[in-house]
Amino acid sequence: MEKDFILSELHKTLEDLEKNELLDEENSFPFLIFDQLNDLIFLVNDFRTITYVNSKINSLGYSASDFKGKDVAFIFEGEISKQMQFFFSRKASNKIWVFKDYLTKIDGTKVFFEFKLKCFNIDNEYFYVLIGRDLTENEKLKKDIEKLKKDEEEIKKVLELSNIGIWKWDVLNDKITYDNRYQKILGYDKDLFQESWETFEEFIHEEDRKHIVNLIKEHFLERTTIYESTYRIKSKDGNYIWFLSRAGVVEKNKFGLPRFMIGTYTEISEYKEKIDEIKKEKAFIQKVLENMGQGLLILDYDFNIMFANKAFYKMLNLEKPHANNYEDFLVPKYIEVFEKEIEKLKSEKEEIVSFECELKYRPDKIITVIVTAVAYEEEQIKRIILVMTDITEKKKLEELLKRYATFDDLTTTYNRRAGFYALEKYFQLSKRRREPLTIVFIDIDNLKYINDNFGHDAGDFVIKKVADVIKNSLRESDLIIRIGGDEFLLGLPNTKETDVEIIFQRMSKELEKVKFDGEVRISLSWGICEYNNFDEEITLESVIKKADNKMYEMKSAKKE
């Protein structure tokens, strides 16, 4: 619609409306039609504050709320902004200022517009209408029309030698014309449509009519750049023949309404069945890919994401689509691993690769996956296909099993199997470095009495308390092993027996602070054996046995 026409119609309407009514009622005229226009429209009050902007602003990536309440001059820069401020200061009723300038879309690209700004005076109060038309498509359309007219004859000659027909529609006069190819295909010897769109619709299969009309409306409203549809037309023998048609509006009237539409058509009956089969097969494959339990990712050779299934996005707790590049979902330390493995496929060193990596799970978690990838290449298409299997729970289970297999559940010290394995390593290291290793055998006194009189929960408390005191008294490098219900074994590298006695005296005082029933105290019996005879054939078992014997000597002495 021409901007002068909009301003003219708006001016007529304003004569019958109060200013407040216009600015406050967005359901009244002209707001009802503004959103249907292809022009950008702002309403501005006397303070240069934008009070309304139509939905055309959405095409720039913004919403109306991004502009409402803001100074209209902020849209423009430099000299245009200064001239606009001057225009507002003049309050020149019914004057129109025409200018051209760029608006920046939300993605940073610039769009060239022609603007018209007009001042209105209603009851001595001023407000303004700013209308902008995108000149990008306008200029492109003019060039396309010129080229189309210039090449029209040549196109007709080419079409005569092909299986493509041509049609033209005078929209305002409802006159549609075709070449005679339709007649030949459908078996008629005259123009069956009689140059009438209404008659043409009667020959179209009833299931296709509404679809065609909707597609044409979408194109007329400029929501699609080209009209394209498939439909069936009844032939002379009563059968329906499939056609594919593509078209576009090539000329509009001064109000912006479509005037002429030109298009092509071709028969596709022999291909329709194959096309439908391909669509069904594609839909089936798509359904399988979307509903498979593993994440599926297809990358181009620059690592851009070309496809990701629902399972992939669900795996990362992402809304689809979100990730554009592999770096968007990989934990940074695995980026190099990922690139190295995929490069093996690209360089054809490997036909298939499989590796473990970690992915970012929104908002702040990490999951572990096994990635299996293959390269796909056909003609000019090169892709990397990756299948990702979430093994996070499996890894957690492995860690849990490893923990249970290594540590005592109650005290978190080493259990017997893992502890003796580590102690043997300490023993061999001591022998090789010729550094002393002290073995301590510990037994908790009166644990059976505590269990019998206070319950096993109390007994467990005592065991845990003893383990905690031992941990707090030793170094991180010292080894603590729970070898039985009330027995612990210590491996203290580079430690002498005299030093251990001092440590245990301190530990005993700490344990004396804990009492049961006011009388029963926690106490320990221990035996210490320092391994320092590096030239003798001594085994770890013999050292432990000596420490065990000394522990029993101490325990027996307490009973005497």
Backbone hydrogen bonds, N-H to C=O, Kabsch-Sander energy under -0.5 kcal/mol:
donor,donor_aa,acceptor,acceptor_aa,energy
2,E,254,K,-1.0
6,I,2,E,-1.9
7,L,3,K,-2.7
8,S,4,D,-2.4
9,E,5,F,-2.8
10,L,6,I,-2.6
11,H,7,L,-2.4
12,K,8,S,-2.0
13,T,9,E,-2.0
14,L,10,L,-2.4
15,E,11,H,-1.0
16,D,13,T,-1.8
17,L,14,L,-0.9
22,L,18,E,-1.8
23,L,19,K,-2.6
24,D,20,N,-2.0
25,E,21,E,-1.6
26,E,24,D,-1.0
28,S,25,E,-1.5
31,F,28,S,-1.4
32,L,28,S,-0.8
33,I,30,P,-1.2
34,F,30,P,-1.7
35,D,31,F,-1.0
36,Q,33,I,-1.4
37,L,33,I,-0.5
37,L,34,F,-1.4
40,L,132,G,-3.3
41,I,39,D,-0.5
42,F,130,L,-2.9
43,L,52,Y,-2.3
44,V,128,Y,-2.8
45,N,49,T,-2.5
46,D,126,Y,-0.6
48,R,45,N,-1.8
50,I,70,K,-2.6
51,T,43,L,-2.9
52,Y,43,L,-1.4
54,N,41,I,-1.8
57,I,54,N,-1.7
58,N,55,S,-1.9
59,S,56,K,-1.5
60,L,57,I,-1.4
61,G,58,N,-1.8
62,Y,57,I,-1.5
66,D,63,S,-1.5
67,F,64,A,-1.8
68,K,64,A,-2.3
69,G,50,I,-3.2
70,K,67,F,-2.1
72,V,48,R,-3.0
74,F,71,D,-1.9
75,I,72,V,-1.4
76,F,73,A,-1.0
80,I,77,E,-1.0
81,S,77,E,-0.7
82,K,78,G,-1.7
83,Q,79,E,-2.7
84,M,80,I,-2.2
85,Q,81,S,-2.0
86,F,82,K,-1.9
87,F,83,Q,-2.4
88,F,84,M,-2.3
89,S,85,Q,-1.8
90,R,86,F,-1.4
91,K,87,F,-1.0
92,A,87,F,-0.6
93,S,91,K,-1.3
94,N,119,C,-3.3
95,K,92,A,-1.8
97,W,117,L,-2.8
98,V,96,I,-0.5
99,F,115,F,-2.1
101,D,113,F,-1.8
103,L,111,V,-2.4
105,K,103,L,-0.6
105,K,109,T,-3.4
106,I,60,L,-2.7
108,G,105,K,-2.0
111,V,103,L,-2.8
113,F,101,D,-2.6
114,E,133,R,-2.1
115,F,99,F,-3.7
116,K,131,I,-2.3
117,L,97,W,-2.6
118,K,129,V,-2.3
119,C,95,K,-1.3
120,F,127,F,-3.1
122,I,120,F,-0.5
122,I,125,E,-3.0
123,D,121,N,-0.5
125,E,122,I,-1.3
127,F,120,F,-1.9
128,Y,44,V,-3.3
129,V,118,K,-2.3
130,L,42,F,-2.6
131,I,116,K,-2.7
131,I,129,V,-0.5
132,G,40,L,-3.3
133,R,114,E,-2.6
135,L,112,F,-2.5
135,L,133,R,-0.6
136,T,112,F,-0.7
138,N,134,D,-0.7
139,E,135,L,-2.5
140,K,136,T,-1.9
141,L,137,E,-3.1
142,K,138,N,-2.2
143,K,139,E,-2.0
144,D,140,K,-2.4
145,I,141,L,-2.6
146,E,142,K,-2.4
147,K,143,K,-2.6
148,L,144,D,-2.6
149,K,145,I,-2.6
150,K,146,E,-2.2
151,D,147,K,-2.3
152,E,148,L,-0.7
152,E,149,K,-0.5
155,I,151,D,-2.8
156,K,152,E,-2.3
157,K,153,E,-1.8
158,V,154,E,-2.1
159,L,155,I,-2.9
160,E,156,K,-1.7
161,L,157,K,-0.9
161,L,158,V,-0.8
162,S,159,L,-1.1
165,G,265,Y,-3.3
167,W,263,G,-2.6
168,K,177,T,-2.4
169,W,261,M,-3.1
170,D,175,K,-3.6
171,V,169,W,-1.2
171,V,259,R,-1.8
172,L,259,R,-0.6
174,D,170,D,-0.7
174,D,171,V,-0.8
175,K,170,D,-2.0
176,I,174,D,-0.5
176,I,195,E,-1.3
177,T,168,K,-3.0
179,D,166,I,-1.4
182,Y,179,D,-0.8
184,K,180,N,-1.6
185,I,181,R,-2.6
186,L,182,Y,-2.7
187,G,183,Q,-1.1
188,Y,183,Q,-1.8
192,L,190,K,-1.1
194,Q,191,D,-0.7
196,S,193,F,-2.0
197,W,174,D,-0.7
200,F,196,S,-2.1
201,E,197,W,-2.3
202,E,198,E,-1.1
203,F,199,T,-0.9
203,F,200,F,-0.8
204,I,200,F,-0.7
204,I,201,E,-0.8
205,H,232,R,-2.4
208,D,205,H,-2.0
209,R,205,H,-1.1
210,K,206,E,-0.6
212,I,208,D,-2.2
213,V,209,R,-2.4
214,N,210,K,-2.3
215,L,211,H,-2.0
216,I,212,I,-2.3
217,K,213,V,-2.4
218,E,214,N,-2.3
219,H,215,L,-1.8
220,F,216,I,-2.7
221,L,217,K,-2.2
222,E,219,H,-1.6
223,R,218,E,-2.7
224,T,218,E,-0.7
227,Y,247,A,-2.9
229,S,245,S,-2.2
231,Y,243,F,-2.0
233,I,241,I,-2.2
234,K,203,F,-2.1
235,S,239,N,-3.5
236,K,186,L,-2.8
238,G,235,S,-1.6
241,I,233,I,-2.5
243,F,231,Y,-2.8
244,L,266,T,-2.5
245,S,229,S,-2.8
246,R,264,T,-1.9
247,A,227,Y,-2.7
248,G,262,I,-2.0
250,V,260,F,-2.2
251,E,260,F,-1.3
253,N,257,L,-2.5
256,G,253,N,-2.1
259,R,251,E,-3.2
260,F,251,E,-1.8
261,M,169,W,-2.0
262,I,248,G,-2.2
263,G,167,W,-2.6
264,T,246,R,-3.0
265,Y,165,G,-1.9
266,T,244,L,-1.8
267,E,163,N,-0.5
268,I,242,W,-2.0
269,S,242,W,-0.7
271,Y,268,I,-0.9
272,K,268,I,-1.9
273,E,269,S,-0.8
275,I,271,Y,-2.9
276,D,272,K,-2.8
277,E,273,E,-2.2
278,I,274,K,-2.5
279,K,275,I,-2.6
280,K,276,D,-2.5
281,E,277,E,-2.5
282,K,278,I,-2.9
283,A,279,K,-2.9
284,F,280,K,-2.4
285,I,281,E,-2.6
286,Q,282,K,-2.9
287,K,283,A,-2.3
288,V,284,F,-2.4
289,L,285,I,-2.8
290,E,286,Q,-2.6
291,N,287,K,-1.7
292,M,288,V,-0.8
292,M,289,L,-0.5
295,G,388,M,-2.1
297,L,386,L,-2.6
298,I,307,F,-2.7
299,L,384,I,-2.7
300,D,304,N,-2.1
301,Y,382,K,-0.5
303,F,300,D,-2.0
305,I,324,N,-2.2
306,M,298,I,-3.3
306,M,304,N,-0.5
307,F,298,I,-1.5
309,N,296,L,-1.9
312,F,309,N,-0.5
313,Y,309,N,-1.5
314,K,310,K,-2.8
315,M,311,A,-2.3
316,L,312,F,-1.3
317,N,314,K,-0.9
318,L,313,Y,-2.9
326,Y,303,F,-1.1
328,D,325,N,-2.1
329,F,326,Y,-1.2
330,L,326,Y,-1.5
331,V,358,E,-2.3
334,Y,331,V,-2.8
335,I,332,P,-1.6
338,F,334,Y,-2.7
339,E,335,I,-2.7
340,K,336,E,-2.4
341,E,337,V,-2.2
342,I,338,F,-2.4
343,E,339,E,-2.2
344,K,340,K,-0.9
345,L,341,E,-0.8
345,L,342,I,-0.7
346,K,342,I,-2.2
347,S,343,E,-2.4
348,E,345,L,-1.3
349,K,344,K,-1.9
350,E,344,K,-1.7
353,V,373,A,-2.2
355,F,371,V,-2.2
357,C,369,V,-2.2
359,L,367,I,-2.7
360,K,329,F,-3.0
361,Y,359,L,-0.6
361,Y,365,K,-2.7
362,R,316,L,-2.2
362,R,360,K,-0.6
365,K,361,Y,-2.8
367,I,359,L,-2.2
369,V,357,C,-2.8
370,I,389,T,-2.3
371,V,355,F,-3.5
371,V,369,V,-0.6
372,T,370,I,-0.5
372,T,387,V,-2.4
373,A,353,V,-2.7
374,V,385,I,-2.2
375,A,351,E,-0.6
376,Y,383,R,-3.3
378,E,381,I,-2.4
381,I,378,E,-2.5
382,K,380,Q,-0.6
383,R,376,Y,-3.3
384,I,299,L,-2.8
385,I,374,V,-2.8
386,L,297,L,-3.2
386,L,384,I,-0.5
387,V,372,T,-2.8
388,M,295,G,-3.2
389,T,370,I,-2.3
389,T,387,V,-0.5
390,D,388,M,-0.5
391,I,368,T,-2.8
391,I,389,T,-0.5
392,T,368,T,-0.6
395,K,391,I,-2.8
396,K,392,T,-2.4
397,L,393,E,-2.4
398,E,394,K,-2.5
399,E,395,K,-2.6
400,L,396,K,-2.6
401,L,397,L,-3.1
402,K,398,E,-2.6
403,R,399,E,-2.4
404,Y,400,L,-2.8
405,A,401,L,-2.2
406,T,402,K,-0.8
406,T,403,R,-0.9
407,F,403,R,-3.6
408,D,413,T,-4.0
412,T,408,D,-2.3
414,Y,480,I,-1.8
415,N,406,T,-2.6
419,G,415,N,-2.8
420,F,416,R,-2.4
421,Y,417,R,-1.4
422,A,418,A,-2.1
423,L,419,G,-2.8
424,E,420,F,-2.0
425,K,421,Y,-1.3
426,Y,422,A,-2.1
427,F,423,L,-2.4
428,Q,424,E,-2.3
429,L,425,K,-2.2
430,S,426,Y,-2.4
431,K,427,F,-2.2
432,R,428,Q,-2.3
433,R,429,L,-2.6
434,R,430,S,-1.3
435,E,430,S,-1.7
437,L,531,Y,-1.7
438,T,492,L,-2.1
439,I,437,L,-0.5
439,I,529,C,-2.9
440,V,490,L,-1.9
441,F,527,G,-2.8
442,I,440,V,-0.5
442,I,488,F,-3.1
443,D,525,S,-2.7
444,I,486,D,-2.2
445,D,443,D,-0.5
445,D,523,S,-2.5
447,L,444,I,-0.9
450,I,446,N,-2.0
451,N,447,L,-2.6
452,D,448,K,-2.5
453,N,449,Y,-2.1
454,F,450,I,-2.8
455,G,450,I,-0.6
455,G,451,N,-1.2
459,G,455,G,-1.7
460,D,456,H,-2.8
461,F,457,D,-2.0
462,V,458,A,-2.1
463,I,459,G,-2.3
464,K,460,D,-2.5
465,K,461,F,-2.6
466,V,462,V,-2.8
467,A,463,I,-2.3
468,D,464,K,-2.4
469,V,465,K,-2.4
470,I,466,V,-2.5
471,K,467,A,-2.5
472,N,468,D,-2.4
473,S,469,V,-0.9
473,S,470,I,-0.8
474,L,470,I,-1.1
474,L,471,K,-0.7
478,D,475,R,-1.0
479,L,491,G,-2.8
481,I,489,L,-2.5
482,R,414,Y,-2.6
483,I,481,I,-0.8
483,I,487,E,-1.4
484,G,487,E,-1.4
488,F,442,I,-2.0
489,L,481,I,-2.9
490,L,440,V,-2.7
491,G,479,L,-2.2
492,L,438,T,-2.7
494,N,436,P,-2.7
495,T,492,L,-0.8
500,V,496,K,-1.4
501,E,497,E,-1.8
502,I,498,T,-1.3
503,I,499,D,-1.7
504,F,500,V,-2.4
505,Q,501,E,-1.9
506,R,502,I,-1.7
507,M,503,I,-2.1
508,S,504,F,-2.4
509,K,505,Q,-1.6
510,E,506,R,-1.5
511,L,507,M,-2.0
512,E,508,S,-1.7
513,K,510,E,-0.7
514,V,511,L,-1.6
515,K,513,K,-0.5
516,F,520,V,-3.0
519,E,516,F,-1.5
520,V,516,F,-2.4
522,I,511,L,-0.8
522,I,514,V,-1.1
523,S,521,R,-0.6
525,S,443,D,-2.6
527,G,441,F,-2.2
529,C,439,I,-2.5
531,Y,437,L,-3.0
531,Y,529,C,-0.6
532,N,530,E,-0.7
534,F,532,N,-1.5
536,E,533,N,-1.1
538,I,536,E,-1.7
543,V,539,T,-1.5
544,I,540,L,-2.5
545,K,541,E,-2.2
546,K,542,S,-1.8
547,A,543,V,-2.0
548,D,544,I,-2.5
549,N,545,K,-2.4
550,K,546,K,-2.2
551,M,547,A,-1.8
552,Y,548,D,-1.9
553,E,549,N,-2.0
554,M,550,K,-2.0
555,K,551,M,-2.3
556,S,552,Y,-2.7
557,A,553,E,-1.9
558,K,554,M,-1.3
559,K,555,K,-0.9
559,K,556,S,-0.6
560,E,556,S,-0.9
